[in-house]
Amino acid sequence: MSRKLFTVGPVNVEQDVLRSMAKPMITHRCKEYKQLHGGIVEKIRKALDTDMEVFLVSGSATVLLEGAIRNGATRRTLGITNGSFGNRLIECARLNDKEVEAINVPWGRPMQPKHIEGRVGRGVEAVHWVSNESSTGVLSDSVALAEEVRRQKPDALTIVDAVTSAFAVDLEIGRMDPDALVFGTQKALALPPGLAIALVSDRMVAKASKVPARGFYTDFLKLKKNADEDYALTTPPVSLMYALDFQLDRILAEGMPARYRRHDEMAKAVEKWADRRMSGLFPEKGFRSKTIGVINRGKLDFEPFHTALKAKGYEISGGYGDVKETTFRIGHMGDATVRGVKDLLDAMDGILEGMK
Ligand SMILES: Cc1ncc(COP(=O)(O)O)c(C=O)c1O
């Protein structure tokens, strides 16, 4: 049975987007592929208002997060975290042999410049964090963090996980000026999973040329050489790229300001509901995600509630990490609408009445 997904990702993919994948296969070294690849890169740049390098790699977002860590530092990084995915990025750096100094910000609180004051020391080559922490629903100000990193150490690189914020929130990429900003297709782009996307700076590519163990699949110099010719380094998910190209046209037709506004309105509707029916949202006010409502469960028995919701044709997400048992999450990103979110909330109201 197909369900309406208000999950944290993958999320719903519209029928016309799915249909756009059903085209004859092409090889990834032909002229048609080059046009497809180059067109996608230009549309991403236009939507995100940037002229940064764009890498497209088969895989989930993590492959390019790992790639950014491998290419952006030989020995030392600083990792700021306020949840599971920030912790995962730190783990990823450590597993790639980096010495990571971790700064732990309490869950539910935003990461702020004050947390890294005096911490971007001489040996720190790169600083990494998550823009929108999917376990807690906190949206931190990545522009302020990136500015603070550069204030302390102008040549330190910034690596930003924007997996659940890119294409839903205006990240002000021009002001942030990140060295790698990474996301995937299955979140606010509302596409099937399978393609990792990174915006990469010239500084990152220059750094990569001095870093030895970049691997093959995630070698930013090889990726850049291919990207310069509008090709992928390894076999790309061509069908998914047809859908991405189609979806980028839809996104540009909606307009980014309208898209950002829609995500804000969906977040407000969920916040209002959480205040009315539950024990409010988990994250601190003023720093709440526009894509994921992390709701304090209170006394709600989540499993039977979710089972009843699924029977009505909806799926949401449980809690994650340290707040797994005390929260649940509603994802509202991609092509979700305010009307659709309100219908979900009405269905949830109906179930809560029945559980009384
Ligand atoms: C904030 C954040 N970072 C990273 C990831 C991992 O992304 P992927 O599964 O596309 O590698 C997720 C997945 O939910 C996420 O929410």
PDBQT file of the ligand as one rigid body, heavy atoms in Angstrom, charges set to zero:
ROOT
HETATM    1  C1  LIG A 401      21.437  15.790   8.717  1.00  0.00    +0.000 C 
HETATM    2  C2  LIG A 401      21.741  14.518   8.001  1.00  0.00    +0.000 A 
HETATM    3  N1  LIG A 401      23.009  14.280   7.631  1.00  0.00    +0.000 NA
HETATM    4  C3  LIG A 401      23.356  13.147   6.975  1.00  0.00    +0.000 A 
HETATM    5  C4  LIG A 401      22.421  12.187   6.668  1.00  0.00    +0.000 A 
HETATM    6  C5  LIG A 401      22.838  10.970   5.924  1.00  0.00    +0.000 C 
HETATM    7  O1  LIG A 401      22.415  11.124   4.610  1.00  0.00    +0.000 OA
HETATM    8  P1  LIG A 401      22.497   9.919   3.548  1.00  0.00    +0.000 P 
HETATM    9  O2  LIG A 401      21.707   8.802   4.121  1.00  0.00    +0.000 OA
HETATM   10  O3  LIG A 401      21.902  10.538   2.314  1.00  0.00    +0.000 OA
HETATM   11  O4  LIG A 401      23.926   9.575   3.392  1.00  0.00    +0.000 OA
HETATM   12  C6  LIG A 401      21.094  12.380   7.058  1.00  0.00    +0.000 A 
HETATM   13  C7  LIG A 401      20.074  11.360   6.773  1.00  0.00    +0.000 C 
HETATM   14  O5  LIG A 401      18.992  11.389   7.289  1.00  0.00    +0.000 OA
HETATM   15  C8  LIG A 401      20.750  13.577   7.732  1.00  0.00    +0.000 A 
HETATM   16  O6  LIG A 401      19.482  13.810   8.094  1.00  0.00    +0.000 OA
ENDROOT
TORSDOF 0
